[in-house]
Amino acid sequence: MKVGIVGSGIAGLSAAWLLTLRGNEVHLYEKQESLGLGAHSISVGSHGDEVDVPIRFFHELFYPQMLSLLNYVGIETMAATLSPSIQVFGQSCHYKLRNLNIGGYAIPYVTPWDFVKNAHTYWTIWRDSLRFKKASTHMQNNQDVRCSLQHMSLAQYLVDNGYSTLFIDMFLVPLFAVVSTSSAQDVRNYPITVVMDYINTLMLTGKSTRRMTLGTKTAGDMIAKNVKEKHVGVKVQYIKPNHDENGKLLSVAIHADGLPVVDFDHVIMATQANQAVKLVPNARADHVKTLSSFKYVWSEMVVHSDERLMPLDKSNWTIGNFFIQPNCPETKRRKASPHYTPNGQEEQHGDLQGIQIKSGLDIRDFNKDGLCDCSPGGAIMCTVWQNISQPLKMDKCGDGFPVFQTWNPWVQPRQDKILPNGYHYFERPVVTVETEKALENLKAIQGQDNVWYIGAYSLPGVPLLENAANSGLMIAERLTGQSRPWKVHPVGQTKQNKAGKLGSLILLVLLGVVLCSVLYSRL
């Protein structure tokens, strides 16, 4: 069987890998200059450290297929401790967790000093977190409850059930916004069942997160190693199903720049839905309608060394630093310099007069170098401390410098702090209660004219790498009639009960220690 795959993100790579493993001829097309999984990685420092953009973390319970693929191919992963700090931008941190790693388990805890400073905030967030987890577990174990919540948004559920503003605005929405790279408003529009499935899989399970030791670029090359025909830096113009005079399908042709037209038995579109619809110009009306029903928004990342996009107090610096801008307009943006649009055009300096920050920061500190109103990404921003999340050679050699990666930077770094090739733009799927219907329609058109659609958007749930990898493997299984070479565990079920009980038990012990410390300090 001869199969053409357009796109080499993890969806396309997964499909190409399994099809090749089963002895099929695969042609992989990628418009970027390197395979899509690591196409946006950049090199930093004098030792050429590869930094993944965006950062890729995998939780064992939520990424069973992704991690199974990496393990089978022999791609090494390493534990990555994720400890969040959350604060209103320019103000002191109001919520910070640390992690204690014990035998592969990451147990979250808070220091007595942090707890004493913000006891009300911690208690409120913990109380509602445990309540939300209990409700999520009940939903997962009761199909009637799931059905009753099927068409309800996160915002509606939280309001109807009386969750606190602290939990909603200062914890759940910021965390999920960063996970899904969505605006705060888009998070509130998420289906409650999708959020519950995700949160319940991760919260209080005790399992640690992991990252690819050598980065996504190396991982992509290893997954595609045995694919014979890899066309990198090649733009596909369109695909065209070919029929005989009786309407019988003969082949599916891929027309690409600088290459001869190639006929395939099947073509897999491993692109975003809004790109796929443009590459099938003569698609049937139901195909166009279905693919067009998936909506996308732009997401911005910048790699830099500007410490102003970190917490004010360095003692609050963690791997993941979440910032909130209350009462921030999510559709208005003041242009800031230097800043580049998705098509590479430089934007001009914006007028920063009159901007106020409710904090100890002095507006003069920004000196017209980067303060702007919230971008369409919304009122949430997150800066990852790259030096902690990824061992860098330059740090070991003594010539390192701070490396940060900021998502949705409504405060722009200074020009001299932005690393080469530091700006990156991505389109992300928007998930709403209407997405389920779009997915049902996508199922109905799969395989018509031997054209298949895969990607993070194409399966239910949060559109992350797990969905993408699983979608590629599933279509490869359908085409070959052979399953992936490992046992399939649904998301959240691999060792979840054991991990959850152990994680919860240790967390309760640590909370007891915190309480004893607090009481002792007041004696």
N, C-alpha and C positions, 0 to 999 in steps of 0.2 A: 504494500500500500504506500502511496506517495502522498505526503501531507505537507501543505504550506502553512506556516504559522506567522502571522503578522503581529509583531510586538514581542519583546524579550524581557518583560518584567517577570516576576516570579510565576505568574499564571502561564505565560508562554513558555518559560523555561521548564516548568513542571510537566506540561503537556509534551514538550519536545523530548524531555528526558525519558518519560515512560514509553512514548512511542518508539524511540530509538532503542530502548532496552528490549522491546518486544520485536525488534528486527525490521522496523519500517524505515523508509527513506523520508527524512525530514529536512525541509528547507526553512530556515529561520530568518526573518527579515526584521531589521531594526534601523530606525532612522537616526538614532544617536550614534556617536562615534565609538561607543562601547556598549556592551550588553546592558539592557535596561535596568536590571536590578541594581547595578552599581554605577549607572551612567552619570549620576550627579555627585559622586564622591570627589573630594578634592584633596590635594596634597598640601600639608602645612609643615612649616619649620624646615630647618636645614637638613633634616634627616629623612624628609619625604614621608612623614606619617600620613597614612590614608584615613580620612575622616568621612564617615558615611553621612550623606545628606539626602533625606532626613535620617535621623538616628533610628536604628532598628533594634528594638528589644522584644523578647519573646517570653511569655509566661507559659510554663509547661502545660498547665491545664487548659489554656485557651488556644494554644498553637500545636495541637498534637500532630497534625499532618505536616505542617511546616518543619517541625523539629524531627519528625520521622524521616522526612526527605533528606534533611541535612545530615542526620546520623547515618543514613544508608549510603549516601554519597561519600561520607568520610570528612565532612566539613566540621571542623572543631568549633565548639561553642564554649563560652565561659560565663560564670555567674556575674551578674551585674546588679548591684544593690541600688534600688530606687527608693530614695527617701525624700519626700516632698517638703517644701516650705511654701506656705501660702501667705500672701500679704497684699494689701492695697498698695499700689505702686507709690513709692516714696515714703511709705510709713513702715512702722515696725512689724515684724512677722507675728501673725496671730495664730498660726498653726504650723507645727513642724514635727515630723516623725523621723526617728532614726531606725535603722534595722540592725538586728543582731543575727549574724549568720551562724547556724549550728547544723552541721551535717547535711547541707543542702537545703535547709529551711531558712527562710528570711522572716524573722519575728519582729514586727514593728513595736516600737516603744517610744515613750516620751520621757525626757529627763525631769526630775522633780522641779528644777528651777523653771523650765519652760512651762510646766503644768501650773505652778503657783502663779506665774505672771498672767496666764490666760485660762484659769480654771473653768470659768463659766463657758467659754468657747469650746474647750476640750470636752467637757461633760455633755454639752448640747450636741456637738457633732457625733460623739461616740454613741450617745443614746439613740439618735436618729439613724446612725449607721447600722447599729444592731437591729433596730426596728425594720429598716429597709431590707437588710439581709434576710431577716425572718420572713418578711412578706415575699421576697424573691424566691426563697426556698419553697414556700407554700405554693407559689405560682408554678414553679417548675415541676412540682409533684402532683399538681391538680389540673387536669386538662380543662375542666369547667371554668376554673379561675382564669386560666390563660385565655380562653375564648372570650370571657367577659371583659378582658382588658385589651383585646386584640386591636381595637380601633381608638385607643386612648393615648394621648400624648403624655410625655413625662411631666410637663407643666401641670396639666389637668389633674393627673394622679396625685402629685405632691400637694397641690392646693386642696383637693378634695379630702385628702387624708391628714391634713393639718401638720405637715412637716415644717420645721422652723426655718426662718429666713437665713439664719446662720448656716444651717446644713445645706440649704439649696444654693444660695448665692456665694457662700464663702468656702464651699467644699465640693459638693457633688457636681455642680455645673462646671466650675473651673477644671476639675480633674477630667471629667468626661469630654470637655471641649478639647483639651490637649490630646487625649487618646484618639479622638475621632477627627482631630484638626478641623473643628467646626466652630462657628460663632456661638456665643452664648444663646442667641435666639434659636439657632438651628438645633442646639442641644435640647432646648425646651420643647421643640417640635418633634423630637425623636419618639418613636413608639416606646411606651413604657416597658413592654415585654422584651424588647431588644436590650434596653439599658439594664433591666433586671437580670437577664441571662448573662450579660457581660460582668456586671458587678458581683453577682453571686458566685461566679466562677473564680474570681480573684480574691474577694474580700475574706480575710481570716482563714485562708487555706494553708498559710505557712510556706507555700512553695515560692522559690526565688525566681527571678527573671534571668534571662540569658541573652547574650549577644554573640554574633559571629566573631571569633577571635581575630581572624585576618581580614574582616570587613566584607562588605557586599560585593565589591568588584571581584575579589578572588573567589568568593562563593559562586557568583554567576558563571565565571569561567569554568569552575569545576563541574557545575551541574550540566553545562553545555559541552563538556569536553568531547563526548563521543558523537555529537551532532555533526555530520559531515559537511553540510552546506549552511554556513553562517554568513549572511549578507549584512554586514554592519556598516552604518553610515549611508544606508540606501533608503530612499523614500519610496514607499509604495503609492502609486497614483490611484489605482482602483483595482478591484477584483471583479471578474465577470464569469458567471455560470454560462457554459456553452451547451446548447441543446441542438438535437437534430431536427429535421423537418416535422417529425411527429411529436416534438416536445420532450423527447427523452433526454435526460441529462447525460452529457458526454464527459465533461470535465469542468473544473473551476480554474480559471486562469488568473494569475497574478501579474499585473503590469507594474513594473518598478523602474525608476530612473536608472539609465545606464546598463540595464540588464535585459536579456532576451525575455520575451513572454514565456512563462512556464505553466504548463497544464498540470493540475493536481486532481487526485481522487477526492480529497477533502481540503477545505481551507478553514483554519481556526483563527478567528479575529480576537487576538489577545490584547485588545486596546480598550480604552474607555468607550462607553456606549456612544457618546457624542462624537467621537472620532470614527468609530466603526460605521455609523450611518452615512458619513461622507465618503467612505471608501467603497460603498456598494451603490453606485449611482442609479442603477436600474432596479433597486430593491422593490419588492411588493409593498403596497401601502401599509399593510399590517406590520411589516418589518420596520418601516420608517416611523410609524406611530409608536411602536413599542420602544425602539431604541431612543427616540426623542423624549420619551416620558421620564427618562433618568436625567435628573438635573445635577449640575456641577457648579462649584464656586472655586475661585482662585484662593490658594493658600501660599503664604510667603515665608521663606526661611532665610536667615542671614547668619553667616559664620564670621565671628569678629573677636576682638579682645577688649571691648569697651566695658569696664566694670560698672558703669552707670546703669547697665541693664541687669544688674545683680542686686540682691538685698543690700540695704544701706549698711547693716551691721555684718561684717564678714563672718562672725560666729554663726550667722544664720544661713550661710552659703551651704547648699546641698547640691546633689546631682540635678534634681529637678526643682526649679524655682518658679513658682506660679505667681503671676501678678494680675490684680483685678483693678479695673478703673470704673468705680461706681458712676451711675447716671451718664454713661458714655454712649453717644449716638453711634449706632452700629452701621449706619449707611453713609456716614459723612467722613471725609478724610481731608485733612489739610496737607498739601504736598510738602514734603520735607526733603532736604538735600543732604547728601547725594542719594538719589534713589532712582532705580530703573524700573520701567514698566515691563510687563511680560514680553513685549516685542523688542526689548533691548534699548528703547529710546530713553534718554536721560530726562528726568523731570527737573524742573527748576526749583529754586528756593521758595518756600512758602512764607507768607507773612505770619510771623510768630507773635506779633504784638497782641497783648491782652490775654495771653494764655496764662492761666493760673494753675498751680499745683497745690493741693491741700497736703502739704508735707513739709519736712525740714529742708527739702531741696530748694536751692536758689535757682530761679529761672535763668539767671546769668550763667550758671554752670553749663547750660546747654549751648549758649552762645550761637544760636541759630544753626546748630550742627545736627539737629535731629529730633526735636520734640514735635510731634504732630498729633492731630486728633486720631481717634480710633479708626482703623482701616475697616473695610467691609468684613474683615474676619471677626470683628466684634471686640468686646471689652475684656478679653482674656489674652494674656501674653505669657509665654513660658521660655525661660532661658535654661539650657542644659549646660552644666559645667563639664566640658568635654574631657579635661585632664583627669577627672575622677572617674568618669564613665568608661574611659578607654585608656589603657596604658600607652603613653606616648614615648617614643625613643628620646625625643629632645629633652623630656623631663629627667630621664635617667642620666643623660649626658651633661646635665647642668646648664644647658642653654635654652631651656624652655620658657614659655610665656603663657599667660592665660588664654585658653581657647574656649569660646562660648558659641553655642548655637541657639538662636532665638527664633521661635515661631511667632508669627503675627506681630512683628515689631512696630507697635504704634509709637514707640520711641525708637528713632533710628540711631544706630551707632555713628560715631564720628567717622568721617571719611578715612582718616589715617589709621583707624582701628579695624576697618573692614579688611578681611583677608582676601587675597587674589581669588577671583571666581566665587566670591562669598555669597552673592545673591542668587536665590533659586526660587522658582515659582512652580507650583503644582496645581492641578485641578483635582478637587475632591468631590466624591458623590455626596449629595444631600439626601439623607434618609428621613422619611416622614411616614405617617400611617398609610399613605397612598402607595408606598414603595412595594408593599406586598402584592398589590394588584399588578404592578409593572413586572414583578418577578414571575407571576403566573403567566402573563402574556409572553415573557421571554422563553419560558419553557415550551410554549406552544409553537414557537418559530424555530427552535433549535433543530439544526440538521436539515432544514428545508433547503433544497438545491445544494446539499452537502456543505453548507456554511454554518459554522458554529461560533458562539459568542461566549467568551470567558473573561474573567477578571474579578476583582474584589467586589464590584457592584452586582455580580450575577448570581449571588447566593444570599439567603436571608442572614441577618445579623449585621454587626458593625463591619463596614467594608475595609478590612485590614488584610495583611499578608496571608493570614490563615485562610480566609475566603478565597483569595487569589490562587494560592497553591492548590487548594482543594478543588477549585473549579477546573483547573488544568488537568489534574489527575483524573477527575470524574469523566471528562470528555475523552481523554485518552483511553480510559477503561471501556467506554461505550464503543469506541471505534475498533478496538482490538479484541474486545470480549474477554480480556484478561485483567485481573485485579492488580492493584499495587502490591509490592512484595512485603507488606507488613499488615498486621491486624489493625483494622479501623476502629478507633474509639471516638464516639461523639465528643464534641467540645465539652470540657468540664467534667468528664466522667473518669478520666485516667487518674487513678489513685486519689480522687477528690475527697472521698469520705474520710480516708485515713489522714490525708494531709490537713483537711479542715478541722478534724477533731484535735489533732496534735497541735496545730497552729493556734487554735482557740484556747486550748489548755495552757500552753506556754504564755500566751498573751495575757490570760487572766492572772497567772502567777506574777508576771511583770507588772501588771496594773496594781496588784496587791503590794508589791515592793514600792511602787511609786507612792501609793497612799500612805504606807508606813513611813516613808521618808518625809512626806509632807507633814504628817502628824508629829513626827519626831522634831522637825525643824521649828514647830510652833510651841514646843514645850519650853 
